[in-house]
């Protein structure tokens, strides 16, 4: 460095006698001894200052050449950084941040063809095929080539069977799709438990509604031939007859219901007609004998479905007809408990507003007070037992309110009777004050003398 500074001073001689300032005034020169990079030189103050700047710039350039070589930084003659100068790609300074090998070996390709590194499952686009068996493999076995792998489902035991099949049957009571039940059961390895499927379905249907029993009979008919055989159905009913004493504890009417299931199975030809005859003289249980007698009587009486159609599947006209028969039977017997049971057997809680409507219309069309009091007593009983909800009660009365003009054509005193019945219903707690206030009333007619100009006042509702 000292040699370079001395050479620069030799190339740029400076007179020691004087220096011109910017104002063209002479300034006295001074000989100053100073040190530059360990060498003592004698020069003017301005020359020493320029030499120091040059030396400092070179030191900075040499220091940053290895650290910032890839960023394209350079220095001007005045020591200012110039970032606009780009380093050529082939320059060693541009390879500082390059992750490729700088040992000079190889072609500079990616390591392992891009298949290496953490979380990498192979090179892009690589497809893994089935591995071919190597005959020279020490673990090679000739039987491997002819081996077939299949999914094995273990047969269900009694505890797992009941926990698995019960939800399937209960869900079937909601959707009624026998094909879905057959598909779900076929996925299970029932084994010897196949004959228990009809028994489990019938046991669940004994505590359900009549519509669910009809669905159970359809399920047994559809499963027989696909998943069950006639022998499985017979074996299942044999077990039902043996366990009737236990079923009666939970369902007192189990013997009659099982007899109906047997009659329906014989009618659907999933049980032979000799099934009932085969038990004659061989039954010691009174409940089993009652079930077989019930089945024999039903087969002689009818060949139909025995269970009827579910409530939601019945035609509206048929439901209205049955509601009218129910009300007429109640007016003859006066038994509110029997009327409640018959109403619930219809299985149409969403249609109870029709029952309210028909009951109120029956009151309006009656001539005596007996029907008035009995219907009011029935509505109060059904309201207190929570059989009829607030919404159904409101909808029933509102339907009467809307159709009272047409009813009044056939029943002249319909308005006055309706007002009395609504007031009594409110006093009994059957309806609320808001529903009572909605009751229409027939306005009094005013004549010419009252200033209407010969016109009658319209009815107000």
C-alpha positions in Angstrom: 0.0 0.0 0.0 2.8 2.4 0.8 4.4 1.6 -2.6 1.1 2.4 -4.4 0.7 5.7 -2.5 4.3 6.7 -3.3 3.7 5.8 -7.0 0.5 7.9 -7.0 2.4 10.9 -5.5 5.1 10.5 -8.1 2.6 10.6 -10.9 0.8 13.6 -9.5 3.5 16.0 -8.3 2.4 18.9 -6.1 4.3 22.0 -5.6 5.3 22.7 -2.1 5.5 26.4 -2.2 1.8 27.3 -2.6 -1.8 26.3 -3.4 -4.5 28.5 -5.0 -7.8 28.7 -3.1 -11.2 29.2 -4.7 -10.7 33.0 -4.3 -7.4 32.9 -6.2 -5.5 33.8 -3.0 -2.2 32.3 -2.1 -2.0 30.1 0.9 1.1 29.3 2.7 2.1 25.7 2.3 3.2 23.8 5.3 5.4 20.7 5.4 3.5 18.2 7.6 4.9 14.9 8.6 2.1 12.3 8.7 1.6 8.5 8.4 -0.3 6.7 5.7 -0.7 2.9 6.2 2.4 2.7 8.4 4.6 4.9 6.2 5.7 8.4 7.1 5.5 10.8 4.2 6.0 14.5 3.8 3.4 16.3 1.8 0.9 19.1 1.9 -2.2 18.9 4.0 -4.5 18.6 1.0 -2.4 15.9 -0.6 -2.4 13.9 2.6 -6.2 14.2 2.9 -6.7 12.9 -0.6 -4.4 10.0 0.0 -6.2 9.0 3.1 -9.6 9.1 1.3 -8.1 6.8 -1.4 -6.6 4.4 1.1 -9.9 4.2 3.0 -11.9 3.6 -0.1 -9.6 0.8 -1.2 -9.8 -0.8 2.2 -13.6 -0.7 2.1 -13.6 -2.2 -1.4 -11.3 -5.0 -0.3 -13.4 -5.7 2.8 -16.8 -5.8 1.0 -15.6 -7.7 -2.0 -16.1 -11.1 -0.4 -19.2 -10.3 1.6 -21.3 -8.3 -0.9 -19.9 -9.6 -4.2 -23.3 -10.9 -5.4 -25.2 -7.7 -4.9 -23.4 -5.8 -7.7 -22.1 -3.0 -5.4 -19.1 -0.9 -6.5 -17.4 2.3 -5.4 -16.7 5.4 -7.4 -13.4 7.3 -7.3 -14.9 9.4 -4.5 -15.8 6.4 -2.4 -19.5 6.5 -3.1 -21.4 3.2 -3.5 -22.9 2.5 -6.9 -25.5 -0.2 -6.8 -26.5 0.1 -10.5 -23.5 -2.0 -11.6 -24.5 -5.6 -12.1 -22.1 -8.5 -11.5 -21.9 -10.8 -14.5 -23.5 -14.3 -13.9 -20.1 -16.0 -14.7 -18.3 -14.0 -12.0 -17.3 -15.8 -8.9 -18.8 -13.0 -6.8 -22.3 -13.8 -8.2 -22.2 -17.4 -6.9 -22.1 -16.5 -3.2 -25.8 -17.1 -2.7 -26.0 -20.0 -5.1 -26.8 -23.3 -3.4 -25.2 -25.3 -6.1 -21.9 -27.0 -5.5 -18.9 -24.7 -6.0 -16.4 -27.5 -6.0 -16.2 -27.5 -9.8 -17.5 -31.1 -10.1 -20.7 -32.2 -11.7 -23.0 -30.4 -14.1 -24.6 -28.1 -11.6 -28.0 -30.0 -11.6 -30.3 -30.3 -8.6 -29.4 -32.8 -5.9 -31.1 -36.2 -6.5 -33.0 -34.7 -9.5 -35.2 -32.6 -7.2 -36.4 -35.7 -5.3 -34.3 -35.0 -2.2 -35.0 -32.9 0.8 -37.4 -32.9 3.8 -41.0 -33.8 3.1 -40.4 -34.8 -0.5 -41.9 -38.1 -1.8 -40.1 -38.3 -5.1 -39.3 -36.3 -8.1 -42.1 -34.3 -9.8 -44.3 -36.5 -12.1 -43.0 -39.8 -10.7 -45.7 -42.6 -10.6 -45.2 -45.6 -8.4 -46.2 -48.8 -10.0 -46.8 -52.2 -8.4 -43.5 -53.6 -7.2 -42.5 -56.7 -9.1 -41.5 -59.7 -7.1 -37.8 -60.5 -7.3 -37.2 -64.2 -7.7 -33.6 -63.7 -6.3 -34.9 -62.1 -3.1 -33.9 -64.2 -0.1 -37.5 -63.7 1.3 -39.1 -64.8 -2.0 -42.0 -67.3 -1.6 -43.6 -69.0 -4.5 -47.0 -68.9 -2.9 -46.9 -65.1 -2.9 -47.8 -65.0 -6.6 -51.0 -67.0 -6.2 -52.1 -65.3 -3.0 -55.5 -63.4 -3.1 -56.2 -60.8 -0.3 -59.8 -60.3 0.8 -61.4 -58.3 3.5 -62.6 -60.6 6.2 -65.6 -59.4 8.4 -65.9 -61.3 11.6 -69.3 -62.8 12.4 -71.4 -60.9 15.0 -72.0 -62.3 18.4 -75.2 -61.8 20.3 -74.3 -58.6 22.1 -72.8 -56.8 19.0 -75.7 -58.1 16.9 -78.3 -56.3 19.0 -76.3 -53.1 19.2 -75.7 -53.0 15.4 -79.1 -54.1 14.0 -81.4 -52.2 16.4 -80.4 -48.7 15.1 -80.9 -50.0 11.5 -84.5 -51.2 12.3 -85.4 -48.0 14.2 -84.1 -45.9 11.3 -86.2 -48.0 8.9 -89.3 -47.0 10.9 -88.6 -43.4 9.8 -87.7 -43.8 6.1 -89.5 -47.1 5.2 -86.9 -48.1 2.6 -86.5 -51.9 2.7 -83.7 -51.8 0.1 -81.5 -49.7 2.3 -82.0 -52.1 5.2 -81.1 -55.1 3.0 -78.0 -53.3 1.8 -76.9 -52.5 5.4 -77.5 -56.0 6.6 -75.7 -57.6 3.6 -72.5 -55.7 4.7 -72.6 -57.5 8.0 -71.4 -61.0 8.6 -74.6 -62.2 10.4 -73.6 -65.9 10.3 -76.0 -67.9 12.4 -77.7 -64.7 13.7 -79.7 -64.4 10.5 -82.8 -66.0 12.1 -82.7 -63.4 14.9 -83.3 -60.5 12.5 -87.1 -61.1 12.2 -87.4 -61.6 16.0 -85.6 -58.4 16.8 -87.7 -56.4 14.2 -91.0 -57.9 15.6 -89.9 -57.2 19.2 -89.3 -53.6 18.4 -92.6 -53.3 16.5 -94.6 -54.6 19.5 -93.9 -51.4 21.4 -94.4 -49.2 18.3 -97.4 -47.9 16.4 -99.6 -49.8 14.0 -97.9 -48.2 11.1 -94.5 -49.4 12.3 -95.9 -53.0 12.5 -97.1 -52.7 8.9 -93.6 -51.6 7.9 -92.1 -54.6 9.8 -94.3 -57.0 8.0 -93.2 -55.5 4.7 -89.6 -55.7 5.7 -89.8 -59.4 6.5 -91.5 -60.0 3.1 -88.8 -58.2 1.2 -85.9 -59.7 3.1 -87.2 -63.2 2.6 -85.5 -64.6 -0.5 -82.8 -62.0 -0.5 -81.2 -62.3 2.9 -83.4 -64.7 4.8 -84.9 -68.0 4.0 -88.3 -69.5 5.0 -86.5 -71.7 7.5 -85.0 -68.6 9.1 -88.4 -67.0 9.4 -89.9 -70.1 11.0 -87.1 -70.4 13.4 -87.6 -66.7 14.4 -91.3 -67.1 15.1 -90.6 -70.3 17.1 -88.4 -68.3 19.4 -91.0 -65.6 19.6 -93.6 -68.0 20.8 -91.2 -69.4 23.4 -90.3 -66.0 24.8 -93.9 -64.7 24.9 -94.1 -64.9 28.7 -91.2 -62.4 28.9 -92.6 -60.1 26.2 -96.0 -59.9 28.0 -94.3 -58.2 30.9 -93.4 -55.2 28.7 -96.3 -55.5 26.2 -99.5 -57.0 27.7 -101.1 -57.4 24.2 -98.1 -59.3 22.8 -99.9 -62.6 22.2 -102.5 -60.9 20.0 -99.9 -58.9 18.1 -97.6 -61.9 17.6 -100.7 -63.8 16.3 -101.3 -61.0 13.8 -97.7 -61.1 12.7 -98.0 -64.9 12.1 -101.2 -64.4 10.1 -99.6 -61.7 8.0 -96.5 -63.8 7.4 -98.7 -66.7 6.2 -100.7 -64.4 4.0 -97.5 -63.0 2.5 -96.3 -66.6 1.9 -93.1 -66.4 3.9 -94.6 -69.0 6.3 -96.2 -72.2 5.2 -99.9 -72.7 6.0 -99.0 -75.8 7.9 -97.0 -73.8 10.4 -100.1 -73.2 12.7 -101.3 -76.7 12.3 -97.9 -78.1 13.3 -98.4 -76.7 16.8 -101.8 -78.2 17.6 -101.6 -80.3 20.7 -98.0 -79.4 21.3 -98.3 -76.0 23.1 -98.3 -75.8 26.9 -97.9 -72.0 27.2 -101.2 -70.1 27.4 -99.7 -67.0 25.7 -98.4 -69.0 22.8 -101.8 -70.8 22.4 -103.6 -67.4 22.4 -101.2 -66.1 19.7 -101.8 -69.2 17.5 -105.6 -69.0 18.0 -105.5 -65.3 17.0 -103.6 -66.1 13.9 -106.0 -68.9 12.9 -109.0 -66.7 13.4 -107.5 -63.8 11.3 -106.7 -66.1 8.5 -110.3 -67.3 8.3 -111.7 -63.8 8.5 -109.4 -61.8 6.1 -106.6 -62.1 3.7 -105.7 -58.4 3.7 -102.9 -56.5 5.4 -104.3 -56.8 9.0 -102.4 -53.7 10.1 -104.0 -51.1 7.9 -102.3 -48.0 6.4 -100.2 -45.6 8.4 -101.7 -42.3 9.5 -99.6 -40.0 7.3 -100.3 -42.2 4.3 -104.1 -42.2 4.5 -106.2 -40.1 2.2 -107.6 -36.9 3.8 -111.2 -37.9 3.1 -110.7 -41.2 4.9 -109.2 -39.4 7.9 -112.2 -36.9 8.0 -114.6 -39.9 7.9 -112.8 -41.6 10.8 -112.8 -38.4 12.8 -116.6 -38.0 12.4 -117.1 -41.7 13.4 -115.0 -41.1 16.5 -117.0 -38.1 17.5 -120.3 -39.8 17.0 -119.1 -42.8 19.0 -118.1 -40.5 21.8 -121.4 -38.8 21.9 -123.1 -42.2 22.3 -120.7 -43.6 24.9 -119.4 -40.5 26.7 -116.0 -42.2 27.4 -113.3 -39.5 27.0 -110.4 -42.0 27.6 -111.6 -44.2 24.7 -112.0 -41.2 22.5 -108.4 -40.1 23.3 -107.1 -43.6 22.5 -108.9 -43.7 19.2 -107.6 -40.2 18.3 -104.0 -41.2 19.0 -104.4 -44.4 17.0 -105.0 -42.3 13.9 -101.3 -41.2 14.2 -102.0 -37.8 12.6 -101.0 -35.2 15.3 -100.5 -32.7 12.5 -104.2 -33.1 11.5 -105.8 -32.6 14.9 -107.0 -29.2 13.8 -109.5 -31.1 11.6 -110.8 -32.8 14.8 -111.3 -29.4 16.5 -113.1 -28.1 13.5 -115.4 -31.1 13.1 -116.2 -31.0 16.9 -117.1 -27.3 16.9 -119.2 -27.6 13.7 -121.0 -30.6 15.4 -121.9 -28.3 18.3 -123.2 -25.6 16.0 -125.4 -28.1 14.1 -126.8 -29.7 17.3 -130.1 -28.7 18.8 -129.7 -29.5 22.4 -127.2 -28.7 25.2 -126.0 -32.3 25.6 -123.6 -32.1 22.6 -122.5 -28.6 23.7 -121.4 -29.9 27.1 -119.9 -33.2 26.0 -117.8 -31.6 23.3 -116.6 -29.0 25.7 -115.7 -31.7 28.2 -113.8 -33.7 25.5 -111.8 -30.6 24.4 -110.9 -29.8 28.0 -109.7 -33.3 28.6 -107.6 -33.5 25.5 -106.1 -30.0 26.3 -105.2 -31.0 29.8 -103.7 -34.3 28.7 -101.5 -32.4 26.1 -102.8 -34.5 23.3 -103.8 -31.4 21.3 -101.3 -28.6 21.1 -101.9 -24.9 21.2 -101.2 -24.6 17.5 -103.7 -27.3 16.5 -106.4 -25.8 18.8 -105.9 -22.3 17.4 -106.0 -23.5 13.8 -109.2 -25.5 14.4 -111.0 -22.5 15.9 -109.7 -20.1 13.2 -111.1 -22.4 10.5 -114.5 -22.2 12.1 -114.2 -18.4 12.3 -113.5 -18.2 8.5 -116.3 -20.5 7.5 -119.0 -19.3 9.8 -120.7 -17.2 7.1 -121.3 -20.3 5.0 -122.3 -22.3 8.1 -124.8 -19.6 9.0 -126.7 -20.2 5.8 -127.6 -23.7 6.9 -127.7 -23.0 10.7 -129.4 -19.6 11.3 -128.3 -19.5 15.0 -124.7 -20.4 14.3 -123.3 -17.0 15.4 -125.0 -17.0 18.8 -124.1 -20.6 19.5 -120.5 -20.0 18.5 -120.2 -17.0 20.8 -121.5 -19.0 23.7 -119.2 -22.0 23.0 -116.1 -19.8 22.6 -116.9 -18.0 25.9 -117.3 -21.3 27.7 -114.1 -22.6 26.1 -112.2 -19.6 27.4 -113.7 -20.0 30.9 -112.6 -23.7 30.8 -109.0 -22.7 29.9 -109.1 -24.4 26.5 -108.4 -21.2 24.5 -106.7 -17.9 25.4 -108.1 -14.4 25.4 -106.6 -13.4 22.0 -108.4 -16.3 20.3 -111.6 -15.5 22.1 -111.5 -11.9 20.9 -111.1 -13.1 17.3 -114.6 -14.7 17.4 -116.8 -13.1 14.8 -120.2 -11.6 15.9 -123.2 -10.8 13.7 -124.0 -7.1 13.8 -127.6 -5.9 14.5 -129.4 -4.7 11.3 -130.5 -1.1 11.3 -133.5 0.1 9.3 -134.5 3.3 7.4 -135.7 5.0 10.6 -132.2 4.8 11.9 -130.7 7.0 9.1 -129.3 4.4 6.7 -131.3 5.6 3.7 -133.2 2.4 3.3 -130.1 0.2 3.2 -129.3 -2.6 5.6 -126.0 -2.6 7.5 -123.6 -5.3 6.4 -122.6 -8.0 8.9 -119.4 -7.3 10.8 -117.0 -10.1 11.6 
